[in-house]
Amino acid sequence: MDQPIRMKSNGQISVVLNSQKGKTITKELPDFQVVPKDIPPEHSALKEIEEELGALVGMEEMKKMIKEIYAWIYVNKKREEMGLKARKQALHMMFKGNPGTGKTTVARLIGKLFLKMNVLTKGHLIEAERADLVGEYIGHTAQKTRDLIKKAQGGILFIDEAYSLGRGGEKDFGKEAIDTLVKHMEDKQHEFILILAGYSREMDHFLTLNPGLHSRFPLVIDFPDYNIEQLMEISARMLQEREYTFSHEAEKKMKDHLIWVKAVLSPNSFSNGRYVRNIIEKSIRAQAMRLLMLNSYDRHELMTLRSNDLVFEED
């Protein structure tokens, strides 16, 4: 005979066996759910940002973290709707990595995402460096820093090479800038997002300069250097975007050069994607000069960069 099944209010299933004693066996539902691979259609903001992130080479950990941040904010809103506790967490971030690894690009995308999610009211990006914050006399630095924060209200204040604020010692005005930033990160933590960026080792040291800094950056994202294959993929995407292509010999020459330069230059001196972009732009100008001198404007030639067009910074 079929056994009666009763659902308890706590989510457990009670199966009552058909016996004279009416013995009850309680089984908990398994704590396992199948997570769908595709994001539900209502998350159009995340889908749009994902498409833009997909155009970026590498940075898999960063892409994963962006999804997690989105999920955390979205689920917190659902908790609020259900009357559950949902504390607002500061979203200030630290980007650690060498030049040309995509830090500014990602900061701009985060601004767009947070605007779509109503986390930020404007979503704009204010880029700054030491000279934009540090003044020339006592009190000047605090005012300059406050003015920048005011401009960033509703958006993101992105400070590149932030570690340079702490390089001048105790008497340097950079310390005043750090103290002002820390104060406003607390007072206006939900009105703007501060992203500090710079080399990994220098940023680790920078965090020790003010006792309040470390705890105010819950999100730390590492931007690793690109390997040779990724740099070649970046160059191919840049060329495709501009409707150019490498000849076979030019592609081989480019790859050989990148292998050499990565071996010769220190990681801090090599500017990754920026280095590749500079080569592409200089080489396009060299190709234009070559075609002008040859007076040849065949469609295939207009699109092809040849090995003798490549211009390297070390040449």
Residue pairs with C-beta under 8 A, 6 or more apart in sequence:
1 18
3 15
3 16
3 17
3 18
4 16
5 13
5 14
5 15
5 16
6 13
6 14
6 16
7 13
7 14
8 14
8 26
11 28
11 29
12 26
12 27
12 28
12 29
13 26
13 27
13 28
13 29
14 24
14 25
14 26
15 24
15 25
15 27
16 22
16 24
17 23
17 24
17 25
39 46
39 47
39 50
43 70
43 74
45 70
45 113
45 116
45 117
46 67
46 70
46 113
48 116
49 66
49 70
49 109
49 112
49 113
49 116
50 63
50 67
52 109
52 112
53 59
53 63
53 66
53 109
55 237
56 63
56 102
56 105
56 106
57 226
57 230
57 233
57 234
57 237
57 273
58 224
58 226
58 230
59 101
59 102
59 106
59 223
59 224
61 221
61 222
62 102
62 106
62 221
62 222
62 223
65 219
65 221
66 106
66 109
66 110
66 113
69 91
69 219
70 113
70 117
72 89
73 117
73 119
74 117
76 86
76 88
77 86
79 85
79 86
80 86
88 190
89 218
90 185
90 189
90 190
90 216
90 218
91 114
91 119
91 193
91 218
91 219
92 185
92 189
92 193
92 194
92 195
92 216
92 217
92 218
92 219
93 110
93 193
93 194
93 195
93 196
93 217
93 219
93 220
93 221
94 195
94 196
94 197
94 203
94 207
94 217
94 219
94 220
94 221
95 103
95 106
95 107
95 195
95 196
95 197
95 198
95 221
95 223
96 197
96 198
96 199
96 200
96 203
96 204
96 220
96 221
96 222
96 223
97 103
97 197
97 199
97 200
97 222
97 223
97 224
97 225
98 199
98 223
98 225
98 267
98 268
98 270
98 271
98 272
99 268
99 270
99 271
99 272
99 274
100 270
100 271
100 272
100 273
100 274
100 275
101 223
101 224
101 225
101 226
101 272
101 273
102 223
102 273
103 160
103 197
103 223
104 125
104 127
104 158
104 160
104 197
106 221
106 223
107 125
107 156
107 158
107 195
107 197
108 125
110 156
110 193
110 195
111 120
111 123
111 124
111 125
111 155
111 156
111 193
112 123
114 120
114 123
114 156
114 193
115 121
115 122
115 123
116 123
120 154
120 155
120 156
120 192
120 193
121 154
122 153
122 154
122 155
123 154
123 155
123 156
124 152
124 154
124 155
124 156
125 155
125 156
125 158
126 148
126 151
126 152
126 155
126 156
126 157
126 158
127 158
127 160
128 148
128 157
128 158
128 159
128 160
129 159
129 160
129 161
129 164
130 161
130 164
130 165
130 174
130 177
132 144
132 148
133 141
133 144
133 145
133 148
133 159
133 165
133 174
133 177
134 141
134 144
134 165
134 172
134 173
134 174
134 176
134 177
135 141
135 142
135 143
135 144
135 173
136 173
138 173
138 176
140 173
141 173
141 174
141 176
141 177
141 180
142 176
142 177
142 179
142 180
144 177
145 176
145 177
145 180
145 181
145 184
146 180
146 184
148 157
149 157
149 181
149 184
149 188
149 192
151 157
152 192
152 194
153 188
153 191
153 192
154 191
154 192
155 192
155 193
156 192
156 193
156 194
156 195
157 192
157 193
157 194
157 195
158 195
158 197
159 165
159 194
159 195
159 196
159 197
160 197
160 198
161 197
161 198
162 196
162 197
162 198
162 203
162 206
163 198
163 199
163 202
163 203
163 205
163 206
164 174
164 198
165 174
165 175
165 177
165 178
165 206
166 172
166 174
166 175
166 178
166 205
166 206
166 209
167 174
168 174
168 175
175 209
178 209
178 210
178 213
179 210
181 194
182 210
182 212
182 213
182 216
185 194
185 216
186 212
186 216
196 203
196 206
196 217
197 203
198 206
199 268
200 222
206 213
207 213
207 214
207 217
208 214
225 267
225 270
225 272
226 234
226 272
226 273
228 255
228 258
228 259
228 262
231 258
231 272
231 273
231 276
232 251
232 254
232 255
232 258
234 273
234 276
235 246
235 254
235 276
235 279
235 280
236 246
238 276
238 277
238 280
239 245
239 246
239 280
239 305
242 280
242 284
243 303
244 280
244 284
244 303
244 304
244 305
245 303
245 304
245 305
246 254
246 304
246 305
247 304
247 305
247 306
247 307
249 306
249 307
250 305
250 306
250 307
250 309
250 310
252 307
253 307
253 310
254 279
254 310
257 310
257 312
258 276
261 270
261 275
261 312
261 314
262 270
271 278
275 313
278 313
279 310
279 311
279 312
279 313
282 311
283 305
283 309
283 310
283 311
284 305
284 309
285 311
286 309
286 310
286 311
287 304
287 305
287 306
287 309
290 306
290 308
290 309
291 297
291 301
291 302
